[in-house]
């Protein structure tokens, strides 16, 4: 799926249509890089949310 989506997003007409809805298209990542990104963001928010007084339920 990653390969197909990456290929689709090379189409300038599709990118323009998506961006016209306000979508910001991220740079392509491998599945492994995306998993690392998700882990890093999860760790970041795990520290930030308590500081803001936001509890997860």
N, CA, C and O atoms as a CHARMM CRD file, in Angstrom:
* protein
*
  228
    1    1 UNK  N      0.83100  -1.18200   0.00000 PROA 1      0.00000
    2    1 UNK  CA     0.00000   0.00000   0.00000 PROA 1      0.00000
    3    1 UNK  C      0.88500   1.25800   0.00000 PROA 1      0.00000
    4    1 UNK  O      0.59800   2.22900  -0.70000 PROA 1      0.00000
    5    2 UNK  N      1.95900   1.22500   0.79100 PROA 2      0.00000
    6    2 UNK  CA     2.86400   2.36900   0.84000 PROA 2      0.00000
    7    2 UNK  C      3.37600   2.71000  -0.55300 PROA 2      0.00000
    8    2 UNK  O      3.38500   3.87400  -0.95400 PROA 2      0.00000
    9    3 UNK  N      3.79700   1.69500  -1.28000 PROA 3      0.00000
   10    3 UNK  CA     4.34300   1.90700  -2.62600 PROA 3      0.00000
   11    3 UNK  C      3.28600   2.52400  -3.54000 PROA 3      0.00000
   12    3 UNK  O      3.59000   3.43400  -4.31200 PROA 3      0.00000
   13    4 UNK  N      2.05800   2.04000  -3.45900 PROA 4      0.00000
   14    4 UNK  CA     0.98700   2.53700  -4.31900 PROA 4      0.00000
   15    4 UNK  C      0.62300   3.97800  -3.98900 PROA 4      0.00000
   16    4 UNK  O      0.44800   4.79700  -4.89100 PROA 4      0.00000
   17    5 UNK  N      0.50800   4.29100  -2.70200 PROA 5      0.00000
   18    5 UNK  CA     0.17000   5.66600  -2.30400 PROA 5      0.00000
   19    5 UNK  C      1.28700   6.61800  -2.71900 PROA 5      0.00000
   20    5 UNK  O      1.02100   7.71000  -3.22200 PROA 5      0.00000
   21    6 UNK  N      2.53200   6.20600  -2.51000 PROA 6      0.00000
   22    6 UNK  CA     3.66600   7.03700  -2.91000 PROA 6      0.00000
   23    6 UNK  C      3.61900   7.31700  -4.41300 PROA 6      0.00000
   24    6 UNK  O      3.87000   8.44000  -4.85000 PROA 6      0.00000
   25    7 UNK  N      3.30000   6.30400  -5.18600 PROA 7      0.00000
   26    7 UNK  CA     3.20000   6.47400  -6.63800 PROA 7      0.00000
   27    7 UNK  C      2.04700   7.41700  -7.00000 PROA 7      0.00000
   28    7 UNK  O      2.20500   8.29400  -7.84800 PROA 7      0.00000
   29    8 UNK  N      0.90400   7.23700  -6.36300 PROA 8      0.00000
   30    8 UNK  CA    -0.24800   8.10000  -6.64500 PROA 8      0.00000
   31    8 UNK  C      0.04900   9.56200  -6.34900 PROA 8      0.00000
   32    8 UNK  O     -0.38300  10.45000  -7.08500 PROA 8      0.00000
   33    9 UNK  N      0.78300   9.81000  -5.27900 PROA 9      0.00000
   34    9 UNK  CA     1.05500  11.18700  -4.87800 PROA 9      0.00000
   35    9 UNK  C      2.07700  11.87600  -5.77700 PROA 9      0.00000
   36    9 UNK  O      2.36400  13.05700  -5.58300 PROA 9      0.00000
   37   10 UNK  N      2.62000  11.17600  -6.73700 PROA 10     0.00000
   38   10 UNK  CA     3.49600  11.80600  -7.72500 PROA 10     0.00000
   39   10 UNK  C      2.68800  12.50900  -8.81500 PROA 10     0.00000
   40   10 UNK  O      3.24500  13.26900  -9.60800 PROA 10     0.00000
   41   11 UNK  N      1.39400  12.26200  -8.85500 PROA 11     0.00000
   42   11 UNK  CA     0.51200  12.85700  -9.86100 PROA 11     0.00000
   43   11 UNK  C      0.18800  14.30300  -9.45700 PROA 11     0.00000
   44   11 UNK  O     -0.50000  14.51800  -8.46000 PROA 11     0.00000
   45   12 UNK  N      0.67200  15.29400 -10.21300 PROA 12     0.00000
   46   12 UNK  CA     0.44800  16.69600  -9.85200 PROA 12     0.00000
   47   12 UNK  C     -1.03600  17.05900  -9.73500 PROA 12     0.00000
   48   12 UNK  O     -1.40400  17.85800  -8.87300 PROA 12     0.00000
   49   13 UNK  N     -1.88100  16.49400 -10.57500 PROA 13     0.00000
   50   13 UNK  CA    -3.31600  16.81600 -10.51600 PROA 13     0.00000
   51   13 UNK  C     -3.92200  16.31200  -9.20700 PROA 13     0.00000
   52   13 UNK  O     -4.72100  17.01000  -8.58300 PROA 13     0.00000
   53   14 UNK  N     -3.54900  15.11800  -8.79600 PROA 14     0.00000
   54   14 UNK  CA    -4.06200  14.57400  -7.53900 PROA 14     0.00000
   55   14 UNK  C     -3.55700  15.39000  -6.36100 PROA 14     0.00000
   56   14 UNK  O     -4.32100  15.71500  -5.45200 PROA 14     0.00000
   57   15 UNK  N     -2.27200  15.72100  -6.37400 PROA 15     0.00000
   58   15 UNK  CA    -1.70800  16.53900  -5.28700 PROA 15     0.00000
   59   15 UNK  C     -2.44000  17.87200  -5.19300 PROA 15     0.00000
   60   15 UNK  O     -2.78300  18.32200  -4.10000 PROA 15     0.00000
   61   16 UNK  N     -2.67700  18.50000  -6.34000 PROA 16     0.00000
   62   16 UNK  CA    -3.36700  19.78900  -6.34500 PROA 16     0.00000
   63   16 UNK  C     -4.77600  19.64800  -5.77000 PROA 16     0.00000
   64   16 UNK  O     -5.21800  20.48700  -4.98500 PROA 16     0.00000
   65   17 UNK  N     -5.46800  18.59600  -6.15900 PROA 17     0.00000
   66   17 UNK  CA    -6.82200  18.37300  -5.65600 PROA 17     0.00000
   67   17 UNK  C     -6.80500  18.15800  -4.13800 PROA 17     0.00000
   68   17 UNK  O     -7.62100  18.74000  -3.42400 PROA 17     0.00000
   69   18 UNK  N     -5.89700  17.33800  -3.65000 PROA 18     0.00000
   70   18 UNK  CA    -5.81600  17.08500  -2.21400 PROA 18     0.00000
   71   18 UNK  C     -5.44100  18.34900  -1.44800 PROA 18     0.00000
   72   18 UNK  O     -6.02900  18.65100  -0.40900 PROA 18     0.00000
   73   19 UNK  N     -4.46500  19.08000  -1.96200 PROA 19     0.00000
   74   19 UNK  CA    -4.02400  20.29900  -1.29700 PROA 19     0.00000
   75   19 UNK  C     -5.10700  21.37100  -1.30400 PROA 19     0.00000
   76   19 UNK  O     -5.15300  22.20800  -0.40300 PROA 19     0.00000
   77   20 UNK  N     -5.97700  21.35500  -2.31000 PROA 20     0.00000
   78   20 UNK  CA    -7.06000  22.34800  -2.36200 PROA 20     0.00000
   79   20 UNK  C     -8.07200  22.14400  -1.23900 PROA 20     0.00000
   80   20 UNK  O     -8.83900  23.05300  -0.92300 PROA 20     0.00000
   81   21 UNK  N     -8.07700  20.95900  -0.63700 PROA 21     0.00000
   82   21 UNK  CA    -8.97100  20.69000   0.49200 PROA 21     0.00000
   83   21 UNK  C     -8.31200  21.02200   1.82100 PROA 21     0.00000
   84   21 UNK  O     -8.92200  20.86400   2.87800 PROA 21     0.00000
   85   22 UNK  N     -7.06000  21.48500   1.76900 PROA 22     0.00000
   86   22 UNK  CA    -6.33100  21.82600   2.97900 PROA 22     0.00000
   87   22 UNK  C     -5.40200  20.73000   3.46800 PROA 22     0.00000
   88   22 UNK  O     -4.73600  20.88800   4.49000 PROA 22     0.00000
   89   23 UNK  N     -5.35300  19.62900   2.75200 PROA 23     0.00000
   90   23 UNK  CA    -4.49100  18.52000   3.13700 PROA 23     0.00000
   91   23 UNK  C     -3.03400  18.89700   2.90600 PROA 23     0.00000
   92   23 UNK  O     -2.67300  19.40000   1.84200 PROA 23     0.00000
   93   24 UNK  N     -2.20700  18.65000   3.90400 PROA 24     0.00000
   94   24 UNK  CA    -0.77400  18.85100   3.76300 PROA 24     0.00000
   95   24 UNK  C     -0.14300  17.48400   3.53100 PROA 24     0.00000
   96   24 UNK  O     -0.27000  16.59000   4.36800 PROA 24     0.00000
   97   25 UNK  N      0.52000  17.32200   2.42700 PROA 25     0.00000
   98   25 UNK  CA     1.09300  16.03200   2.05800 PROA 25     0.00000
   99   25 UNK  C      2.50700  15.93300   2.61100 PROA 25     0.00000
  100   25 UNK  O      3.37300  16.75400   2.30800 PROA 25     0.00000
  101   26 UNK  N      2.71900  14.91700   3.42400 PROA 26     0.00000
  102   26 UNK  CA     4.03400  14.69700   4.02700 PROA 26     0.00000
  103   26 UNK  C      4.96900  14.05900   3.01100 PROA 26     0.00000
  104   26 UNK  O      4.53500  13.45700   2.02900 PROA 26     0.00000
  105   27 UNK  N      6.24100  14.20400   3.26700 PROA 27     0.00000
  106   27 UNK  CA     7.24500  13.54600   2.42400 PROA 27     0.00000
  107   27 UNK  C      7.07200  12.03500   2.55500 PROA 27     0.00000
  108   27 UNK  O      6.71700  11.54300   3.62600 PROA 27     0.00000
  109   28 UNK  N      7.31800  11.30600   1.48700 PROA 28     0.00000
  110   28 UNK  CA     7.17000   9.84700   1.55400 PROA 28     0.00000
  111   28 UNK  C      8.12800   9.22900   2.56700 PROA 28     0.00000
  112   28 UNK  O      9.25800   9.68900   2.73100 PROA 28     0.00000
  113   29 UNK  N      7.66100   8.17900   3.24300 PROA 29     0.00000
  114   29 UNK  CA     8.47700   7.45000   4.21400 PROA 29     0.00000
  115   29 UNK  C      8.31500   5.96100   3.96400 PROA 29     0.00000
  116   29 UNK  O      7.29500   5.50000   3.45300 PROA 29     0.00000
  117   30 UNK  N      9.34100   5.23000   4.33500 PROA 30     0.00000
  118   30 UNK  CA     9.20600   3.77600   4.32400 PROA 30     0.00000
  119   30 UNK  C      8.31600   3.38300   5.49900 PROA 30     0.00000
  120   30 UNK  O      8.14400   4.17000   6.42900 PROA 30     0.00000
  121   31 UNK  N      7.75200   2.18500   5.47100 PROA 31     0.00000
  122   31 UNK  CA     6.96400   1.73600   6.63200 PROA 31     0.00000
  123   31 UNK  C      7.78600   1.77400   7.93300 PROA 31     0.00000
  124   31 UNK  O      7.25600   2.11600   8.99100 PROA 31     0.00000
  125   32 UNK  N      9.05600   1.42900   7.85300 PROA 32     0.00000
  126   32 UNK  CA     9.90300   1.44100   9.03100 PROA 32     0.00000
  127   32 UNK  C     10.10700   2.86600   9.55200 PROA 32     0.00000
  128   32 UNK  O     10.06500   3.09900  10.76000 PROA 32     0.00000
  129   33 UNK  N     10.32600   3.80300   8.65400 PROA 33     0.00000
  130   33 UNK  CA    10.49900   5.20300   9.05100 PROA 33     0.00000
  131   33 UNK  C      9.21100   5.74900   9.66200 PROA 33     0.00000
  132   33 UNK  O      9.25800   6.49600  10.63900 PROA 33     0.00000
  133   34 UNK  N      8.07000   5.38500   9.09900 PROA 34     0.00000
  134   34 UNK  CA     6.78900   5.83800   9.63800 PROA 34     0.00000
  135   34 UNK  C      6.57400   5.26500  11.03400 PROA 34     0.00000
  136   34 UNK  O      6.10500   5.97400  11.92400 PROA 34     0.00000
  137   35 UNK  N      6.90800   3.99800  11.23900 PROA 35     0.00000
  138   35 UNK  CA     6.77200   3.39000  12.56500 PROA 35     0.00000
  139   35 UNK  C      7.64300   4.13400  13.57700 PROA 35     0.00000
  140   35 UNK  O      7.21600   4.37400  14.70600 PROA 35     0.00000
  141   36 UNK  N      8.84700   4.49400  13.18000 PROA 36     0.00000
  142   36 UNK  CA     9.72900   5.26800  14.06000 PROA 36     0.00000
  143   36 UNK  C      9.14900   6.63400  14.37400 PROA 36     0.00000
  144   36 UNK  O      9.22900   7.10300  15.50900 PROA 36     0.00000
  145   37 UNK  N      8.57200   7.26600  13.38000 PROA 37     0.00000
  146   37 UNK  CA     7.93800   8.57400  13.57400 PROA 37     0.00000
  147   37 UNK  C      6.79400   8.46300  14.58000 PROA 37     0.00000
  148   37 UNK  O      6.67400   9.29100  15.48300 PROA 37     0.00000
  149   38 UNK  N      5.96000   7.44700  14.42400 PROA 38     0.00000
  150   38 UNK  CA     4.82800   7.25700  15.33400 PROA 38     0.00000
  151   38 UNK  C      5.33200   7.01700  16.75700 PROA 38     0.00000
  152   38 UNK  O      4.78100   7.57500  17.70600 PROA 38     0.00000
  153   39 UNK  N      6.37400   6.19400  16.91600 PROA 39     0.00000
  154   39 UNK  CA     6.92900   5.95000  18.25200 PROA 39     0.00000
  155   39 UNK  C      7.45400   7.24100  18.87000 PROA 39     0.00000
  156   39 UNK  O      7.20400   7.51500  20.04400 PROA 39     0.00000
  157   40 UNK  N      8.17700   8.03000  18.08800 PROA 40     0.00000
  158   40 UNK  CA     8.73800   9.28100  18.60500 PROA 40     0.00000
  159   40 UNK  C      7.63500  10.26400  18.99300 PROA 40     0.00000
  160   40 UNK  O      7.72200  10.90800  20.03800 PROA 40     0.00000
  161   41 UNK  N      6.61300  10.38400  18.17000 PROA 41     0.00000
  162   41 UNK  CA     5.50300  11.29300  18.48500 PROA 41     0.00000
  163   41 UNK  C      4.73900  10.81200  19.71500 PROA 41     0.00000
  164   41 UNK  O      4.32400  11.62500  20.54200 PROA 41     0.00000
  165   42 UNK  N      4.55200   9.51200  19.84100 PROA 42     0.00000
  166   42 UNK  CA     3.85800   8.96800  21.01500 PROA 42     0.00000
  167   42 UNK  C      4.63100   9.30500  22.28600 PROA 42     0.00000
  168   42 UNK  O      4.04100   9.70900  23.28800 PROA 42     0.00000
  169   43 UNK  N      5.93600   9.13900  22.24400 PROA 43     0.00000
  170   43 UNK  CA     6.76700   9.46100  23.40700 PROA 43     0.00000
  171   43 UNK  C      6.69700  10.95300  23.71400 PROA 43     0.00000
  172   43 UNK  O      6.61100  11.35100  24.87600 PROA 43     0.00000
  173   44 UNK  N      6.73300  11.76300  22.68500 PROA 44     0.00000
  174   44 UNK  CA     6.66500  13.21500  22.87300 PROA 44     0.00000
  175   44 UNK  C      5.36300  13.63400  23.54100 PROA 44     0.00000
  176   44 UNK  O      5.36500  14.41500  24.49300 PROA 44     0.00000
  177   45 UNK  N      4.25400  13.10900  23.03600 PROA 45     0.00000
  178   45 UNK  CA     2.95800  13.48400  23.60300 PROA 45     0.00000
  179   45 UNK  C      2.73000  12.85500  24.96900 PROA 45     0.00000
  180   45 UNK  O      2.01400  13.42400  25.79200 PROA 45     0.00000
  181   46 UNK  N      3.32000  11.70000  25.22600 PROA 46     0.00000
  182   46 UNK  CA     3.20400  11.09100  26.55100 PROA 46     0.00000
  183   46 UNK  C      3.81200  11.99500  27.61600 PROA 46     0.00000
  184   46 UNK  O      3.34900  12.00100  28.75600 PROA 46     0.00000
  185   47 UNK  N      4.83900  12.75600  27.26000 PROA 47     0.00000
  186   47 UNK  CA     5.46200  13.70800  28.18700 PROA 47     0.00000
  187   47 UNK  C      4.69000  15.02500  28.22700 PROA 47     0.00000
  188   47 UNK  O      4.55500  15.63100  29.29000 PROA 47     0.00000
  189   48 UNK  N      4.19200  15.46300  27.09900 PROA 48     0.00000
  190   48 UNK  CA     3.55200  16.76800  26.99200 PROA 48     0.00000
  191   48 UNK  C      2.16400  16.81400  27.63100 PROA 48     0.00000
  192   48 UNK  O      1.83700  17.77800  28.32500 PROA 48     0.00000
  193   49 UNK  N      1.36000  15.80600  27.41000 PROA 49     0.00000
  194   49 UNK  CA    -0.02600  15.83800  27.87500 PROA 49     0.00000
  195   49 UNK  C     -0.14900  16.02000  29.39000 PROA 49     0.00000
  196   49 UNK  O     -0.95900  16.83900  29.82400 PROA 49     0.00000
  197   50 UNK  N      0.61300  15.29900  30.21000 PROA 50     0.00000
  198   50 UNK  CA     0.51200  15.54500  31.65500 PROA 50     0.00000
  199   50 UNK  C      0.91100  16.97100  32.04100 PROA 50     0.00000
  200   50 UNK  O      0.33600  17.55000  32.96300 PROA 50     0.00000
  201   51 UNK  N      1.88600  17.53000  31.34200 PROA 51     0.00000
  202   51 UNK  CA     2.30200  18.89600  31.62000 PROA 51     0.00000
  203   51 UNK  C      1.17200  19.88500  31.34400 PROA 51     0.00000
  204   51 UNK  O      1.09000  20.94200  31.97000 PROA 51     0.00000
  205   52 UNK  N      0.30700  19.52900  30.40400 PROA 52     0.00000
  206   52 UNK  CA    -0.82000  20.38800  30.05500 PROA 52     0.00000
  207   52 UNK  C     -2.07500  20.05300  30.86600 PROA 52     0.00000
  208   52 UNK  O     -3.11900  20.68300  30.70400 PROA 52     0.00000
  209   53 UNK  N     -1.95200  19.04900  31.74100 PROA 53     0.00000
  210   53 UNK  CA    -3.08700  18.64900  32.55800 PROA 53     0.00000
  211   53 UNK  C     -4.12000  17.83500  31.79100 PROA 53     0.00000
  212   53 UNK  O     -5.29000  17.80100  32.17000 PROA 53     0.00000
  213   54 UNK  N     -3.69700  17.18500  30.72000 PROA 54     0.00000
  214   54 UNK  CA    -4.61200  16.37500  29.90900 PROA 54     0.00000
  215   54 UNK  C     -4.35600  14.91700  30.26800 PROA 54     0.00000
  216   54 UNK  O     -3.23600  14.42100  30.15200 PROA 54     0.00000
  217   55 UNK  N     -5.40900  14.24600  30.70100 PROA 55     0.00000
  218   55 UNK  CA    -5.27900  12.82900  31.06700 PROA 55     0.00000
  219   55 UNK  C     -5.88200  11.96400  29.98800 PROA 55     0.00000
  220   55 UNK  O     -6.91200  12.30200  29.40500 PROA 55     0.00000
  221   56 UNK  N     -5.23800  10.85500  29.72700 PROA 56     0.00000
  222   56 UNK  CA    -5.80000   9.87100  28.80000 PROA 56     0.00000
  223   56 UNK  C     -6.71600   8.93200  29.56500 PROA 56     0.00000
  224   56 UNK  O     -6.41300   8.55400  30.69700 PROA 56     0.00000
  225   57 UNK  N     -7.78700   8.56800  28.98300 PROA 57     0.00000
  226   57 UNK  CA    -8.75500   7.65400  29.63000 PROA 57     0.00000
  227   57 UNK  C     -8.76800   6.34700  28.91800 PROA 57     0.00000
  228   57 UNK  O     -9.51100   5.44300  29.30100 PROA 57     0.00000
